[in-house]
Amino acid sequence: MAHLYGGAASDAGTPWISPVLLRLIGGAVPLATAGFALVVIAAAVGPYSIPTSQTFDIVLEQVGLGQSSASETEVAIVATVRLPRIALALVVGAALGVAGAVMQGLFRNPMADPGIIGVSTGGALGAVIAIALGAQALFSLALPAMSFAGATAALTLVYAVASVRGRFSMAVLLLAGVAVSACLAAVISVIVLFTENLEAQREMLFWLAGGLDASRWSDVRISLPFVLFGAAVAVVFSRDLNLLMVSEEEAHALGVRVGVTRNTLLVAASLITGTAVAFSGTIAFVGLVVPHTLRLVAGADHRVLIPLSALGGGVFLLAADTLARLVISPAEVSVGIITALVGAPFFLMLLIRNKARVSYVTGY
């Protein structure tokens, strides 16, 4: 298990980082290539179709590479309408992918998901309250701000319950997350049912289904730093996470500060999950499907898995959002519906495969 511990490679004289980099590059290149191709396709399709050759030139022009001969209308549609949505899909997908990889490693459970400890539901409650109060009319960023506050409050509550009497328990954390999620979901239902403004009620329901239709460049600029910071923290602690997967006792014996590592990773995963929920609503199963699939291909080493989950999460969510825009064009469905239709059968398959050894704490 030297590849998990960061020990020497089997080839004499080869630095331990070499096989890690090789696996990382081997996975990142095809994912990045598929992602760029999907960006061009997503920017080209819609009620107003644009040739992919023109879209390719427009995308390159936006990043300062070359000039496009497309019309002003085509440039405006791609640059101000479609590219912000594409960029936010990549950011949110990356956030959910990283959070899923971290939580599956921490809980040693292939069925763990960023919503498992109530963070997503807390963010949803904050956003629903903002919509019900009409706070966006007073402050343009009220919805993401209150969503992030709700996610943070949910994490604080769950963590406080799991740390009662000064001893942290991962099993209690999971159970508390389920209980808090159920309670917050009930509060959300009450707010939606008793909201008299039908337009606000419709907005709540659409937002709860998860969507990227109102994406703006300002959303990308605000969310990207939080996601990059949380993902960077996860990468820094990825070697320690490898050791925690084996056992906390062995990790401690090898010099890992178990409490600090676990708490830091929990906060980082919750930060980026709360950020994703704040700008896209509740989009389920991205953090379940992507890390688990990549683990089967690239292995369980989180030094490789976490960066690839960021790329894979972005590609997966962008593909789902593109499908959501096209399936009943010119109208569209919420991207959360598409990811749920893919993720729910995937979850059931995992449950059947692991039914003999599933528990709340271990699953690998």
Order of alpha helices (4+ residues) and beta strands (2+ residues): alpha-alpha-alpha-alpha-alpha-alpha-alpha-alpha-alpha-alpha-alpha-alpha-alpha-alpha-alpha-alpha
